[in-house]
Amino acid sequence: GEFPALGFSIDTRIYHDQLRDIIYETNTAPIDFANLFDAQHKGVEITARHHWGERNQLTFNYAYQLLTSNFTGYAGTPYSDTMPRNMISALYSRNFAGEIALSMGYYQQDSVLAIDRAEYDRQPLTRRLDTRIAKTFKSGNGGPEGEIAWVGQSLFAGRHIDYQDSNLFDRRTYL
């Protein structure tokens, strides 16, 4: 739905996908690949956008996903655990006078485990807040342009696992 008078739009998708004969590596030597299992992906995704004035925009995304399959990977991971059930994101952006821009993004996903990883590599519920402040420089008359920006990622305290327990995503900043 598009509601220009309100500065609002919404997009909703409902899906049910059936996958057959998913290719995965066999557990025999030498390693080979075969069509080993089937799965169903069902869910709903919603994206809502609201802007007010020329300078502000808020985008919200939500996804509820249900993955079902009888397959268990060789590390003991049920295929149904390889996708987070809920995912949420929100992004606020504002353009200020003087070519200054600010954006803040919030991201959250439920627990997930890659199919080829053991339980100790499970990524728990993850929350992350990122921000970006930038100043654009324009010389006028089509001359060179530039930008300086500060980016802060994962501003919440703590770390989260990214794929395996030895790969931790820490708070970081860039200039």
C-alpha positions as CSV (number, residue, x, y, z in Angstrom):
1,G,0.0,0.0,0.0
2,E,1.1,3.5,-0.8
3,F,-0.3,6.4,1.2
4,P,1.6,9.5,-0.2
5,A,-0.6,12.0,1.8
6,L,0.6,10.4,5.0
7,G,4.2,9.8,3.8
8,F,3.7,6.1,4.5
9,S,4.1,2.9,2.5
10,I,3.8,-0.8,3.6
11,D,4.7,-4.0,1.7
12,T,3.7,-7.4,3.0
13,R,4.7,-10.7,1.6
14,I,3.4,-14.1,2.6
15,Y,5.2,-17.1,1.2
16,H,5.3,-20.9,1.3
17,D,8.2,-22.4,-0.6
18,Q,8.8,-26.1,-1.0
19,L,12.3,-27.2,-1.9
20,R,13.0,-30.7,-3.2
21,D,16.2,-32.6,-3.6
22,I,18.5,-30.1,-1.8
23,I,22.1,-30.8,-2.7
24,Y,24.4,-31.4,0.3
25,E,27.7,-33.2,0.8
26,T,27.6,-36.9,1.7
27,N,29.3,-38.2,4.8
28,T,31.2,-40.9,2.9
29,A,34.8,-40.8,1.7
30,P,35.6,-39.4,-0.7
31,I,33.3,-36.5,0.0
32,D,30.6,-36.2,-2.7
33,F,27.4,-34.3,-3.2
34,A,23.9,-35.7,-3.6
35,N,20.3,-34.6,-3.6
36,L,19.7,-35.5,0.1
37,F,16.6,-33.8,1.5
38,D,13.5,-31.7,1.2
39,A,12.4,-28.6,3.1
40,Q,9.6,-26.1,3.5
41,H,10.1,-22.4,4.1
42,K,7.0,-20.5,5.2
43,G,6.7,-17.0,6.5
44,V,5.6,-13.4,6.4
45,E,7.7,-10.3,5.8
46,I,6.6,-6.7,6.4
47,T,8.3,-3.5,5.4
48,A,6.9,-0.2,6.5
49,R,8.4,3.2,5.5
50,H,7.4,6.6,6.8
51,H,9.0,9.9,5.8
52,W,8.1,13.3,7.1
53,G,9.4,16.4,5.5
54,E,12.2,16.2,3.0
55,R,14.8,15.2,5.7
56,N,13.5,12.3,7.8
57,Q,12.8,8.7,7.0
58,L,12.1,5.6,9.1
59,T,12.0,2.1,7.7
60,F,10.9,-0.9,9.7
61,N,11.3,-4.6,8.6
62,Y,10.0,-7.7,10.3
63,A,10.2,-11.3,9.1
64,Y,8.7,-14.4,10.7
65,Q,10.1,-17.6,9.1
66,L,9.4,-21.2,9.7
67,L,11.7,-23.8,8.3
68,T,10.8,-27.5,8.4
69,S,12.7,-30.5,7.3
70,N,13.6,-34.0,8.6
71,F,17.3,-33.5,7.7
72,T,20.0,-33.3,10.3
73,G,23.5,-32.2,9.2
74,Y,26.5,-34.3,10.0
75,A,27.5,-31.9,12.9
76,G,24.1,-32.9,14.4
77,T,22.4,-29.7,13.4
78,P,18.7,-30.0,12.4
79,Y,18.2,-28.1,9.2
80,S,15.2,-26.4,10.8
81,D,17.6,-24.6,13.2
82,T,19.6,-23.0,10.3
83,M,17.3,-20.0,9.9
84,P,16.3,-17.5,12.6
85,R,12.6,-17.6,13.4
86,N,12.2,-13.8,13.9
87,M,14.2,-10.9,12.4
88,I,13.6,-7.2,13.0
89,S,15.4,-4.2,11.7
90,A,14.7,-0.4,11.9
91,L,16.6,2.3,10.1
92,Y,16.2,6.0,10.9
93,S,17.9,8.6,8.7
94,R,17.9,12.3,8.7
95,N,19.6,14.9,6.5
96,F,20.6,18.1,8.1
97,A,21.5,21.5,6.6
98,G,25.1,21.8,5.5
99,E,25.2,18.4,3.9
100,I,25.3,16.5,7.2
101,A,23.5,13.1,7.4
102,L,22.7,10.9,10.4
103,S,21.5,7.3,10.3
104,M,20.8,4.8,13.1
105,G,20.0,1.1,12.5
106,Y,18.8,-1.5,14.9
107,Y,19.0,-5.2,13.9
108,Q,17.8,-8.2,15.9
109,Q,17.6,-11.9,15.0
110,D,16.7,-15.0,16.9
111,S,19.1,-17.8,17.6
112,V,20.6,-19.6,14.5
113,L,23.1,-22.3,13.8
114,A,24.8,-22.9,10.5
115,I,24.2,-26.5,9.2
116,D,27.8,-27.5,9.3
117,R,28.6,-26.2,12.8
118,A,28.3,-27.9,16.2
119,E,25.9,-26.7,18.9
120,Y,28.7,-24.6,20.6
121,D,28.8,-22.4,17.5
122,R,25.1,-21.5,17.9
123,Q,24.6,-17.8,17.5
124,P,22.2,-16.7,20.3
125,L,19.6,-14.0,20.0
126,T,21.6,-11.1,18.5
127,R,20.9,-7.4,18.9
128,R,22.9,-4.7,17.2
129,L,22.8,-0.9,17.0
130,D,24.8,0.9,14.3
131,T,25.1,4.6,13.6
132,R,26.6,6.8,11.0
133,I,27.3,10.5,10.8
134,A,28.6,12.0,7.6
135,K,29.5,15.4,6.1
136,T,29.6,15.7,2.4
137,F,31.9,18.3,0.8
138,K,31.0,19.8,-2.7
139,S,33.3,22.2,-4.6
140,G,30.5,23.4,-6.9
141,N,30.7,23.7,-10.7
142,G,30.9,19.9,-11.0
143,G,34.3,19.8,-9.3
144,P,35.5,17.1,-6.9
145,E,33.4,15.9,-4.0
146,G,34.3,14.2,-0.8
147,E,32.8,12.9,2.4
148,I,34.0,12.2,5.9
149,A,32.0,9.8,8.0
150,W,32.1,8.2,11.4
151,V,30.5,4.8,11.7
152,G,29.9,2.9,14.9
153,Q,28.8,-0.7,14.7
154,S,27.4,-3.0,17.4
155,L,27.2,-0.2,19.9
156,F,25.5,-2.4,22.5
157,A,27.9,-3.9,25.0
158,G,29.0,-7.4,24.4
159,R,30.0,-9.5,21.4
160,H,28.1,-11.9,19.2
161,I,29.1,-15.0,17.3
162,D,29.3,-14.8,13.6
163,Y,29.1,-18.3,12.1
164,Q,31.5,-20.0,14.6
165,D,32.4,-19.3,18.2
166,S,36.0,-18.2,17.2
167,N,34.6,-15.4,15.0
168,L,33.3,-12.8,17.4
169,F,31.9,-9.5,16.2
170,D,32.9,-6.8,18.6
171,R,32.0,-3.1,18.8
172,R,33.9,-1.2,16.2
173,T,34.2,2.3,14.8
174,Y,35.5,3.7,11.6
175,L,36.4,7.2,10.4
